Amino acid sequence: MKYKLILFSLLLVLTFSNFSSVEAYDHNTLESYISYRIKYIHNVAYNTNIRLSKQRAREYAREIIKWSDRYSKELGVSIDPLLVTAIIETETNFVSRSDYDEGMSIGVVSMDRRTAKWISDLVGEEYSKWRVLDATDLGIRLAVYYIGLGYRKYDNDLNKIIVSYNQGFGNASSKDVDILYNNYLFKAMGRLKYYRKRISYHGSSAQKHYDNLFLKLD
């Protein structure tokens, strides 16, 4: 078992070792892909029976890109909007609720209420439950800032950035490898890798391709 775990860990290191840099995708392509992904995943999500409109899906995507750009400049890092998207999908399937973790975490980003209050103070905004539940008010914004802090704290180490979002900054390096790689990190990294692969596959026609798929969704 020990040797299997070591082998599995090495495989993951090799798989994810080239994921530290932000891919250079233009904003229109990012918006098209992220909008499509949000709407598609929300449509098939197990944790809601409420439909997300295409307009709202597009607004979510724009928020992810806008705050990734803003806080990259403010914090002196390069936040990848696709990483933000992968983390949110892993957390909630883009479903905003008030009862995650028995009510301790809320919103489309499933943020701990105490963390949400702390980040609200850092960005100079007044915290309220309803503002966090609204993805286009504080919901996505707070998550992007938190992820940006992770970029800065962990010097672009995506493994630790991802784990810290779910487990907190103090626990990003303390989880045993079986829990860390088999669960949350593996899922989020897998999604990030998939997003990048799909956009790259369609090249210069990616925006048009995902705009067309987006239009076909119910």
N, C-alpha and C positions, 0 to 999 in steps of 0.2 A: 504494500500500500504506500509506503514511504517513497519508494522509487517511482511509482506511478504518479504521485503528487508532484515530485520534482520534475519529471518529464513533462507533465501537463503545464507546470509553471513556465518551463523553458519554452514550450510551444507558444504560450501566450505572449511571452516577451518578444519572441521573433515575429509573431503576428502583428503586435501593436507597436513595435519599436519605431516605426516610421510615421507615427501619428502625432508628433509633437508640434508640427507646424500647421498654420492655417492655410488651407487651399485658397487660391486666388480666383474666386468666383464673383462675377459681377452681381450687383444687387438685384437686377431684374430676374436673373436665373435663380438666385437664392429665394426670392419672394415667390416665384412660381412653384419651385419644388417644395418649399416649406408649407405653403398654402395647401398644396395638393396632399402632402403627407398628413397635415393636421386634420383636414377634412376626412380623408380616407380612414385614418386610424380612429377618429372619433365616431365615425359611422359604424365601425365594427367593435367598438369598445364594450367590454363586459360590465363596466361599472357605471353605466348610465343608460337610460332609455329616452333621453332628450336629444333631439337633433341640434347640431351646431350648424348655423347657416353658413353659406359660402362667404358672405360678407364678413362674418365674425372670424372665420378661419383666415381670411386674408388680413384682417386687422391684427390677429395674433401674430402672423408671420411678420408683418411690418413692425410690430413692437419688438419682436426678437432681434430683428436686424437693426432697428433704430438704437435700442439700448446697448446692443453689442458694440456698435460704432462709438456711441457716446462714452461709454465707460472704458472702452479700450484706450481712448484718448486721455480720459481723466485719470485712469489708474496706471497708464504707461505700459499696457499689455496689448495682446492681440487676441481678443475673445472671438472664437469661432462660432457664428450663429448656428451652424450645424451641430456643434457640441451642445449648445443650449437646448436645441430642439431634441436631441437624443436623450438628454437628461430629463426633460419634461415628459417625453413619451414614456420613458422608463418609470417615472414617478406616478403618472396619472392617466396616460393615454389622452392627454389634453382635456381632461374632464375636471371642471372646477366644482369642488364640493367642500362642505364645512365639517365633515366627519372623518377625515383621514386620521389614522392613529388614535381612534376613539375621541376625535375632536381636538387633539393636541396640534395637528397640522391641518392647514386649510389652503384652499385655492387651487388653481390649475397647476401650480408648481409644488403642491403639498409641502408648504414651508411651516416649520414649527412656529407657533404664535410668538414665542419669546424671541426667536431669531428675526421674525418679521418686524417686531417692534424695534429691535436693535438696528436693523438695516434701514428702517424708516428714518430713524434719528440720523444715521450717517448720511443719507441722501437729502436730509432737510425736509421731510414730509411728515405730516401728521398720520399716525397709524390708526386704522380702524379695520375691524373684521371685514366690513363690506368692501372696503377699498382693495383689500388683498384678494377677496373673492372675485373681484372684477379683474380679469386678466389684462385688460387694456388700461387699467388705472395703476395700481401698485403690484398686481400679481406677477406679471412677467418682469417688470422693472426690478423688483427686489431680488428675484432669482438671478438675473443677469449680473447685478452688482455683486452678489455673493460669489458667483462663479468667477467674476473678475478678481475679487480678493484672493480666491484660490489660485488663479494664475500667478498672481504676484507672490503669494506666500510660498508656493511650491515651484517657482521658477519654471512654469510651463509643463510640469510633469502631469500629463493628463490622467494617469492612473490615480494619483492622489487628489487631483481636482475633482474627479468624478466621485470618488469614495467620500471625500469631505463634504460634498453636497448632501449626501444621504446620512452620513454618520457624524458630521461635525468636524471642524478643524482639528480638535484635540484627538480625534480617533482615526484620522486618515492613514496613519502608519502603524496602527496597533492591531488591526484585525488579522487573524491567521489566514494563511494563503488560501485555504480551502473555501472559507466563507467569502473572502474578498474576490477571488477570481471566478468561482462557480456561480455567483449570484449577481449582485448589482453591477459590479464593474464589467463583467463579461457581457451582460445584456446591453448596457449603455455603449460600450465600445463596439459591440457588434452592430448596433444601429448606426453609429457614426460611420463605421466602415462601409456599411450598406449604402447610406446616403451618398457618400463621396463616390462610390463605385457607380451608382446609377446616374449621377450627374455627369461624371466623366465619360461614361459609355455613350451618352447622346451628344457629347461635345457641344458644338456651336448651335445645335438644334434643341438643346435641353429645355430652354425656356418655352419654345413653341410646343414641344412634346408634352410638358407637364401642364401648360395652360390648357391644352386640348383634353388631357385626362381629367383635369379639375372641372372643366365644363360638363363632362359626362357623369360626374358624381351626382347622386340624388341629394 
